[in-house]
Amino acid sequence: MKCMYCGCKESKVIDSRASEDGETIRRRRECIACGKRFTTYETVETTPVLVIKSNGTRQVFDINKVKGGIIKACEKRPVPMVKIDKLCEDIRKQVYNSMEQEITSKEIGEMVMAGLRSLDEVAYVRFASVYRSFKDISTFMDELIKLTNKSDGDKK
């Protein structure tokens, strides 16, 4: 690691610690040449996954956008933040474990809906109404009937 003070490429690690989230390792280093100390951070390098939106444009996958939509759907519902975080982590893992470099926004939406269906039915319907762009009350009712039939099937 190159020293930020003198440019020497030799340094020794004095201390290493994992971050609270376990995603990063913090290292304190000391330059062999000038003796000054500096901090470096080590993270796993991930290949960016691109999301293909419905209009054909592409943008980098951002779990925070997904989380924002889930939080909006769960607003004023008894869904703990821990469960929302878990759902987001599960979706993030599914996206990166697919080993694909591109994924459609439709696939991500389906993952969110599957997770919300088991988390909170009202949040699921809220998300579905925006995601599927319900045009009128009959489309909305069709989705409620599907949800009701699925719930009845689970109870049997």
C-alpha positions as CSV (number, residue, x, y, z in Angstrom):
1,M,0.0,0.0,0.0
2,K,1.5,3.3,-1.1
3,C,2.1,5.8,1.8
4,M,0.0,9.0,1.3
5,Y,2.7,11.1,2.9
6,C,5.9,10.1,1.2
7,G,4.8,7.7,-1.6
8,C,6.8,4.7,-0.4
9,K,5.2,1.4,-1.4
10,E,6.3,-0.4,1.8
11,S,4.1,-0.4,4.9
12,K,3.3,-2.7,7.7
13,V,-0.1,-3.5,9.2
14,I,-0.3,-2.5,12.9
15,D,-4.0,-3.3,13.6
16,S,-6.9,-4.9,11.7
17,R,-10.5,-4.7,12.7
18,A,-13.8,-5.7,11.0
19,S,-16.4,-3.0,10.7
20,E,-19.7,-3.3,12.6
21,D,-21.5,-4.6,9.5
22,G,-18.8,-7.1,8.8
23,E,-18.5,-5.8,5.2
24,T,-15.2,-3.9,5.6
25,I,-11.8,-4.5,7.2
26,R,-10.1,-1.4,8.7
27,R,-6.3,-1.6,8.7
28,R,-3.9,0.8,10.5
29,R,-0.6,0.9,8.7
30,E,2.8,2.4,9.3
31,C,5.1,3.5,6.5
32,I,8.5,1.8,6.6
33,A,10.2,4.9,5.1
34,C,8.7,7.9,7.1
35,G,7.1,6.1,10.0
36,K,3.8,7.9,9.6
37,R,0.6,6.0,10.1
38,F,-2.5,5.9,7.9
39,T,-5.7,3.9,7.6
40,T,-6.9,1.8,4.7
41,Y,-10.2,-0.1,4.2
42,E,-10.6,-3.4,2.5
43,T,-13.9,-4.5,0.9
44,V,-15.0,-7.2,-1.4
45,E,-15.1,-6.0,-5.0
46,T,-18.5,-6.7,-6.6
47,T,-19.3,-6.6,-10.3
48,P,-22.1,-4.0,-10.8
49,V,-25.4,-5.4,-11.8
50,L,-27.4,-3.3,-14.2
51,V,-31.2,-3.0,-13.9
52,I,-33.1,-2.9,-17.2
53,K,-36.0,-0.6,-16.7
54,S,-39.4,-1.0,-18.5
55,N,-38.5,1.9,-20.9
56,G,-35.3,0.0,-21.9
57,T,-32.8,2.3,-20.0
58,R,-30.2,0.7,-17.7
59,Q,-29.0,1.8,-14.3
60,V,-26.8,0.3,-11.6
61,F,-28.7,-1.9,-9.1
62,D,-29.2,0.1,-5.9
63,I,-30.7,-1.8,-2.9
64,N,-31.5,1.5,-1.3
65,K,-34.1,2.2,-4.0
66,V,-35.7,-1.1,-3.4
67,K,-35.6,-0.5,0.3
68,G,-37.3,2.9,-0.2
69,G,-40.2,1.3,-2.1
70,I,-40.6,-1.4,0.6
71,I,-40.6,1.2,3.4
72,K,-43.2,3.2,1.5
73,A,-45.4,0.1,1.2
74,C,-45.0,-0.7,4.9
75,E,-45.7,2.8,6.1
76,K,-48.1,2.9,9.1
77,R,-48.0,-0.9,9.2
78,P,-46.7,-3.1,12.1
79,V,-43.6,-4.3,10.2
80,P,-40.4,-4.0,12.1
81,M,-37.4,-2.4,10.4
82,V,-35.4,-5.6,11.1
83,K,-37.8,-7.6,8.8
84,I,-37.5,-4.9,6.1
85,D,-33.7,-5.1,6.3
86,K,-33.8,-8.9,6.1
87,L,-36.1,-8.8,3.0
88,C,-33.7,-6.3,1.4
89,E,-30.7,-8.4,2.2
90,D,-32.5,-11.5,0.7
91,I,-33.3,-9.6,-2.5
92,R,-29.7,-8.3,-2.7
93,K,-28.4,-11.8,-2.4
94,Q,-30.8,-13.1,-5.0
95,V,-29.7,-10.5,-7.5
96,Y,-26.0,-11.0,-6.9
97,N,-26.2,-14.8,-6.6
98,S,-27.9,-15.0,-10.0
99,M,-24.4,-14.3,-11.5
100,E,-26.1,-12.2,-14.2
101,Q,-24.8,-8.8,-15.1
102,E,-28.3,-7.5,-16.0
103,I,-31.7,-8.0,-14.4
104,T,-35.0,-6.5,-15.3
105,S,-36.9,-4.2,-12.9
106,K,-39.8,-6.6,-13.4
107,E,-37.8,-9.5,-11.8
108,I,-36.9,-7.3,-8.9
109,G,-40.5,-6.2,-8.5
110,E,-41.6,-9.8,-8.4
111,M,-38.9,-10.6,-5.7
112,V,-40.2,-7.6,-3.6
113,M,-43.9,-8.7,-4.0
114,A,-43.1,-12.3,-3.0
115,G,-41.3,-11.0,0.1
116,L,-44.0,-8.6,1.0
117,R,-46.8,-11.2,0.5
118,S,-45.3,-13.2,3.4
119,L,-44.4,-10.1,5.5
120,D,-47.6,-8.0,5.4
121,E,-50.6,-8.4,3.0
122,V,-51.6,-4.8,3.1
123,A,-48.0,-3.7,2.3
124,Y,-48.1,-6.3,-0.5
125,V,-51.3,-4.8,-2.0
126,R,-49.9,-1.3,-1.7
127,F,-46.7,-2.2,-3.5
128,A,-48.6,-4.3,-6.1
129,S,-51.0,-1.4,-6.9
130,V,-48.1,0.9,-7.8
131,Y,-45.9,-1.8,-9.4
132,R,-48.6,-3.3,-11.5
133,S,-50.2,0.1,-12.2
134,F,-53.8,-0.8,-11.4
135,K,-55.9,1.1,-13.8
136,D,-59.3,0.7,-12.0
137,I,-61.0,-0.9,-9.0
138,S,-61.7,-4.2,-10.9
139,T,-57.9,-4.7,-11.4
140,F,-57.4,-4.0,-7.7
141,M,-60.2,-6.4,-6.8
142,D,-58.7,-9.1,-9.0
143,E,-55.5,-8.9,-7.0
144,L,-57.3,-9.0,-3.7
145,I,-59.2,-12.1,-4.8
146,K,-55.9,-13.8,-5.8
147,L,-54.5,-12.8,-2.4
148,T,-57.6,-14.0,-0.5
149,N,-57.6,-17.4,-2.4
150,K,-53.9,-17.9,-1.8
151,S,-54.5,-17.1,2.0
152,D,-57.4,-19.6,2.1
153,G,-55.2,-22.2,0.4
154,D,-52.5,-21.7,3.1
155,K,-54.9,-22.3,5.9
156,K,-56.2,-25.6,4.6
